Amino acid sequence: MKERIVVEMSIANENRRLREIVQQLLDKIDDNQKVLKHFQSFELQLLNAASVHQLFQLLLDESCRHFRLASASLLLLDEDGSKDQLFGRIQVGNFHNRLQLRQSPDFYQKIYPSDPIVMLQEVDVLTATRLFPGAPKVGSAAFLPLMDQHRVIGSLHLASSESTRFTSAKDANLLEHLAAIVSRCISACLEREAQQLQKEIDPVLQVGSQRYLQCAMQRELERTANCSGYLACVAVQSCMGGDHPLMPKVAQALRDAVRKVDVCARFGEDQLVVLLPESDSRQAQATAARISKALQQIEGLPCEQFKVGVNAWKARKSKNPITEDKLAAVGQSLIDEAVASAQPLAE
């Protein structure tokens, strides 16, 4: 009888242990499904990104909130400088050095010394400072190689303040899938932006069209109004006509004389305009002087047929947001006053 009771208790204990194991497995499956849905939700946002700015904002800002990260950074390979030129013409956003362009793939080889696979590991202070500038504390990080059609396009880095968050013992399948999605989204988004930008570039002068100028003006006015900053404008008037053979050289001289963040565009038949974000009147005058000097160095250019004018706008703090009509009026006034103040280049 005792033996029977012992056997029954043993069976009962074993059944209880098996039930606990099954429940643990079910709980783990449930947790894995939640994690999978969490990744899928973020990947769907990436796939729906409408612009490069929105895509980078998701990767570098929203990812930190979505995955509870300390920081995120992105390195992109730009061997021919095309991305640098594109970023200078579109609204990429300021990510405080967490978005970097590299001309050489050396950085990639340092991060991934062997095969380009997702790496999860602790991070030393020097690496944290280089890849996650401004992050208060980095304990571990995930390094995601970005490949498109078997070629390197960059590297995405996700940092955690916990040293145990990203370790080699953790499974990296979901991060590998995320890396593939990010790679495709970056390539597609950059190609789409480049094609769209090309439609807004004057084919002869290789500066923005008047429509491009209007969009850039609206964007920069809104940004300037939000931060109560400065926006300046340099206008170049020509009496030669926009189809003169020397005008492409004039446009090239303008592009070479200004910063990458400045916007060069055509305005009407015989005017070129440069928008100077975060530039006051003094800085705008200095830019106008560089432009004037550059134009005077163009061989055969009739300098007496050119005028250069400057104007600057300082946004004032306001409790109420500035309306689109008001911004449009400010933008038109900014250009009109620059044109009105134009002085002959020969002087």
TAZI-V196003 format. One record per residue. N is the residue number from 0. RES is the residue in three letters. BURIAL is + if it has 9 or more other ideal C-beta (glycine too) atoms within 8 Angstrom, else -. D_LAST is the distance of its C-alpha to the last C-alpha in whole Angstrom. Layout:
BEGIN
n: (N | N)
res: (RES | RES)
burial: (BURIAL | BURIAL)
d_last: (D_LAST | D_LAST)
END
This chain:
BEGIN
n: (0 | 1 | 2 | 3 | 4 | 5 | 6 | 7 | 8 | 9 | 10 | 11 | 12 | 13 | 14 | 15 | 16 | 17 | 18 | 19 | 20 | 21 | 22 | 23 | 24 | 25 | 26 | 27 | 28 | 29 | 30 | 31 | 32 | 33 | 34 | 35 | 36 | 37 | 38 | 39 | 40 | 41 | 42 | 43 | 44 | 45 | 46 | 47 | 48 | 49 | 50 | 51 | 52 | 53 | 54 | 55 | 56 | 57 | 58 | 59 | 60 | 61 | 62 | 63 | 64 | 65 | 66 | 67 | 68 | 69 | 70 | 71 | 72 | 73 | 74 | 75 | 76 | 77 | 78 | 79 | 80 | 81 | 82 | 83 | 84 | 85 | 86 | 87 | 88 | 89 | 90 | 91 | 92 | 93 | 94 | 95 | 96 | 97 | 98 | 99 | 100 | 101 | 102 | 103 | 104 | 105 | 106 | 107 | 108 | 109 | 110 | 111 | 112 | 113 | 114 | 115 | 116 | 117 | 118 | 119 | 120 | 121 | 122 | 123 | 124 | 125 | 126 | 127 | 128 | 129 | 130 | 131 | 132 | 133 | 134 | 135 | 136 | 137 | 138 | 139 | 140 | 141 | 142 | 143 | 144 | 145 | 146 | 147 | 148 | 149 | 150 | 151 | 152 | 153 | 154 | 155 | 156 | 157 | 158 | 159 | 160 | 161 | 162 | 163 | 164 | 165 | 166 | 167 | 168 | 169 | 170 | 171 | 172 | 173 | 174 | 175 | 176 | 177 | 178 | 179 | 180 | 181 | 182 | 183 | 184 | 185 | 186 | 187 | 188 | 189 | 190 | 191 | 192 | 193 | 194 | 195 | 196 | 197 | 198 | 199 | 200 | 201 | 202 | 203 | 204 | 205 | 206 | 207 | 208 | 209 | 210 | 211 | 212 | 213 | 214 | 215 | 216 | 217 | 218 | 219 | 220 | 221 | 222 | 223 | 224 | 225 | 226 | 227 | 228 | 229 | 230 | 231 | 232 | 233 | 234 | 235 | 236 | 237 | 238 | 239 | 240 | 241 | 242 | 243 | 244 | 245 | 246 | 247 | 248 | 249 | 250 | 251 | 252 | 253 | 254 | 255 | 256 | 257 | 258 | 259 | 260 | 261 | 262 | 263 | 264 | 265 | 266 | 267 | 268 | 269 | 270 | 271 | 272 | 273 | 274 | 275 | 276 | 277 | 278 | 279 | 280 | 281 | 282 | 283 | 284 | 285 | 286 | 287 | 288 | 289 | 290 | 291 | 292 | 293 | 294 | 295 | 296 | 297 | 298 | 299 | 300 | 301 | 302 | 303 | 304 | 305 | 306 | 307 | 308 | 309 | 310 | 311 | 312 | 313 | 314 | 315 | 316 | 317 | 318 | 319 | 320 | 321 | 322 | 323 | 324 | 325 | 326 | 327 | 328 | 329 | 330 | 331 | 332 | 333 | 334 | 335 | 336 | 337 | 338 | 339 | 340 | 341 | 342 | 343 | 344 | 345 | 346)
res: (MET | LYS | GLU | ARG | ILE | VAL | VAL | GLU | MET | SER | ILE | ALA | ASN | GLU | ASN | ARG | ARG | LEU | ARG | GLU | ILE | VAL | GLN | GLN | LEU | LEU | ASP | LYS | ILE | ASP | ASP | ASN | GLN | LYS | VAL | LEU | LYS | HIS | PHE | GLN | SER | PHE | GLU | LEU | GLN | LEU | LEU | ASN | ALA | ALA | SER | VAL | HIS | GLN | LEU | PHE | GLN | LEU | LEU | LEU | ASP | GLU | SER | CYS | ARG | HIS | PHE | ARG | LEU | ALA | SER | ALA | SER | LEU | LEU | LEU | LEU | ASP | GLU | ASP | GLY | SER | LYS | ASP | GLN | LEU | PHE | GLY | ARG | ILE | GLN | VAL | GLY | ASN | PHE | HIS | ASN | ARG | LEU | GLN | LEU | ARG | GLN | SER | PRO | ASP | PHE | TYR | GLN | LYS | ILE | TYR | PRO | SER | ASP | PRO | ILE | VAL | MET | LEU | GLN | GLU | VAL | ASP | VAL | LEU | THR | ALA | THR | ARG | LEU | PHE | PRO | GLY | ALA | PRO | LYS | VAL | GLY | SER | ALA | ALA | PHE | LEU | PRO | LEU | MET | ASP | GLN | HIS | ARG | VAL | ILE | GLY | SER | LEU | HIS | LEU | ALA | SER | SER | GLU | SER | THR | ARG | PHE | THR | SER | ALA | LYS | ASP | ALA | ASN | LEU | LEU | GLU | HIS | LEU | ALA | ALA | ILE | VAL | SER | ARG | CYS | ILE | SER | ALA | CYS | LEU | GLU | ARG | GLU | ALA | GLN | GLN | LEU | GLN | LYS | GLU | ILE | ASP | PRO | VAL | LEU | GLN | VAL | GLY | SER | GLN | ARG | TYR | LEU | GLN | CYS | ALA | MET | GLN | ARG | GLU | LEU | GLU | ARG | THR | ALA | ASN | CYS | SER | GLY | TYR | LEU | ALA | CYS | VAL | ALA | VAL | GLN | SER | CYS | MET | GLY | GLY | ASP | HIS | PRO | LEU | MET | PRO | LYS | VAL | ALA | GLN | ALA | LEU | ARG | ASP | ALA | VAL | ARG | LYS | VAL | ASP | VAL | CYS | ALA | ARG | PHE | GLY | GLU | ASP | GLN | LEU | VAL | VAL | LEU | LEU | PRO | GLU | SER | ASP | SER | ARG | GLN | ALA | GLN | ALA | THR | ALA | ALA | ARG | ILE | SER | LYS | ALA | LEU | GLN | GLN | ILE | GLU | GLY | LEU | PRO | CYS | GLU | GLN | PHE | LYS | VAL | GLY | VAL | ASN | ALA | TRP | LYS | ALA | ARG | LYS | SER | LYS | ASN | PRO | ILE | THR | GLU | ASP | LYS | LEU | ALA | ALA | VAL | GLY | GLN | SER | LEU | ILE | ASP | GLU | ALA | VAL | ALA | SER | ALA | GLN | PRO | LEU | ALA | GLU)
burial: (- | - | - | - | - | - | - | - | - | - | - | - | - | - | - | - | - | - | - | - | - | - | - | - | - | - | - | - | - | - | - | - | - | - | + | + | - | + | + | - | + | + | + | - | + | + | - | - | + | - | + | + | + | + | + | + | + | + | + | + | + | + | + | + | - | + | + | - | + | + | + | + | + | + | + | + | + | + | - | - | - | - | + | + | + | + | + | - | - | + | - | - | - | - | + | - | - | + | + | + | + | + | - | - | + | - | + | + | - | - | + | + | - | - | - | - | + | + | + | + | + | - | + | - | - | - | + | + | - | - | + | + | + | - | + | - | - | + | + | + | + | + | + | + | + | + | + | + | - | - | - | + | + | + | + | + | + | + | + | + | + | - | - | - | + | + | + | - | - | - | - | + | - | + | + | + | + | + | + | + | + | + | + | + | + | + | + | - | + | + | - | - | + | + | - | - | + | - | - | + | + | + | - | - | + | + | + | + | + | + | - | + | + | + | + | + | + | + | + | + | + | + | + | + | + | - | - | - | + | + | + | + | + | + | + | + | + | + | - | + | + | + | - | - | - | + | + | + | + | + | + | + | + | + | + | - | + | + | - | - | - | + | + | + | + | + | + | - | - | + | + | + | + | + | + | + | + | - | + | + | - | - | + | + | + | - | + | + | - | + | + | + | + | + | + | + | - | + | - | - | + | - | + | - | - | + | + | + | + | + | + | + | + | - | + | - | - | - | - | - | - | + | - | - | - | - | + | + | - | + | + | - | - | + | + | - | + | + | + | - | + | + | - | - | + | - | -)
d_last: (119 | 116 | 115 | 114 | 112 | 110 | 109 | 108 | 106 | 105 | 104 | 102 | 100 | 99 | 98 | 96 | 94 | 94 | 92 | 90 | 89 | 88 | 87 | 84 | 83 | 83 | 81 | 79 | 78 | 77 | 75 | 73 | 73 | 71 | 69 | 68 | 67 | 65 | 63 | 63 | 62 | 59 | 58 | 58 | 55 | 54 | 55 | 53 | 50 | 47 | 44 | 43 | 42 | 46 | 48 | 46 | 47 | 50 | 51 | 49 | 50 | 53 | 55 | 55 | 57 | 59 | 60 | 60 | 58 | 56 | 53 | 52 | 49 | 48 | 47 | 45 | 45 | 42 | 42 | 39 | 37 | 37 | 38 | 36 | 33 | 35 | 36 | 32 | 32 | 35 | 36 | 38 | 39 | 39 | 42 | 42 | 42 | 45 | 43 | 42 | 41 | 43 | 42 | 45 | 49 | 50 | 50 | 52 | 55 | 55 | 55 | 58 | 59 | 62 | 62 | 60 | 62 | 62 | 62 | 63 | 64 | 63 | 60 | 59 | 56 | 54 | 54 | 54 | 51 | 49 | 50 | 50 | 48 | 48 | 52 | 54 | 57 | 58 | 61 | 62 | 59 | 60 | 57 | 57 | 56 | 54 | 55 | 54 | 56 | 57 | 54 | 52 | 49 | 49 | 52 | 52 | 54 | 56 | 57 | 60 | 61 | 64 | 65 | 68 | 66 | 65 | 67 | 69 | 72 | 70 | 70 | 66 | 67 | 65 | 62 | 62 | 62 | 59 | 58 | 58 | 57 | 54 | 53 | 53 | 51 | 48 | 48 | 49 | 46 | 44 | 44 | 44 | 41 | 39 | 41 | 40 | 36 | 36 | 37 | 34 | 31 | 29 | 31 | 28 | 25 | 28 | 26 | 28 | 29 | 28 | 32 | 31 | 28 | 31 | 33 | 31 | 29 | 33 | 34 | 31 | 32 | 35 | 35 | 32 | 35 | 38 | 36 | 35 | 31 | 28 | 26 | 22 | 20 | 17 | 16 | 14 | 14 | 15 | 16 | 18 | 21 | 22 | 25 | 22 | 24 | 20 | 20 | 23 | 21 | 18 | 20 | 22 | 19 | 19 | 22 | 22 | 19 | 21 | 25 | 28 | 29 | 25 | 26 | 23 | 24 | 24 | 23 | 24 | 24 | 20 | 19 | 19 | 20 | 21 | 23 | 23 | 27 | 28 | 24 | 23 | 20 | 19 | 20 | 18 | 15 | 16 | 16 | 13 | 12 | 14 | 14 | 10 | 11 | 14 | 13 | 11 | 14 | 16 | 18 | 17 | 15 | 13 | 9 | 8 | 11 | 10 | 9 | 10 | 13 | 15 | 19 | 22 | 25 | 28 | 32 | 34 | 38 | 40 | 44 | 44 | 42 | 39 | 40 | 38 | 37 | 35 | 33 | 32 | 31 | 29 | 28 | 27 | 25 | 23 | 22 | 21 | 19 | 17 | 16 | 16 | 14 | 11 | 7 | 6 | 5 | 4 | 0)
END
